[in-house]
Amino acid sequence: MKTRLDPCIGKPATLALYRAFLADTLHAARQSSATVLLAHTSGPHFPEQDLADITFEQRGNSFAERFDAALEDAANHLPNETPLVLIGADTPHLTPKFLRKTFDALKTWEAVIGPNVNGGFCLLGFASHPVPVSEVFSHPSTEEPIELLRILHKARLRTMSLESQFDVDLPEDLMRLIRLIDSLEASDADLIPKNTRNALHDTGIISLVMQTVNARL
């Protein structure tokens, strides 16, 4: 795995952190009372797979192909007309309450988008049959949710935009996550992504991130 966090915290810490992200994401999904499906890259079994109800390997060569294949394969594993919500593993702070709210929205809307404050989107949901969205990734403005909205509107789906979230891709995003966890420690410990918190402390990532962010100021 290579991300833009690698130069800041190193590959071993990045891998440990993203495994913690995945564990917390799967825990939140389970606590939302959803059936949890995990689309993963090919390779040997890893412990986080046991946190999902159904697992399957990703298909496709590009992100767009893998995204559409995950939508299709997830729909094929579920009964017809089952609402489907796709999220990545880089938003471990999404709470079970937020996910339940997303599924509730799909009782009224045919599609929902969770915009990303950094551009693009971090969540996509459909009330029934998923719509292929690979066309959106062929446009120069791929990072803008408006392109995805255009695809969904073209498919005549009534679409709701949820409140914006952030994913963790840069040191600044990780610092924001650290601050969020700190605030949850003081206010609502039940919402803390515990695996992520433990990974941040156990690997010494917090001090490395603070050094990187301070160096950029």
Secondary structure, DSSP 4 states (H G I P E B T S, - for coil): ---TTHHHH-HHHHHHHHHHHHHHHHHHHHHTTPPPEEEE-SSS--GGGGGSSEEEE---SSHHHHHHHHHHHHHHTS-TT--EEEE-SS-TT--HHHHHHHHHHTTT-SEEEEEBTTSSEEEEEESSS----GGGGGSTTTTSHHHHHHHHHHTT--EEE---B----SHHHHHHHHHHHHHHHHH-GGGS-HHHHHHHHHTTHHHHHHHHHHHH-
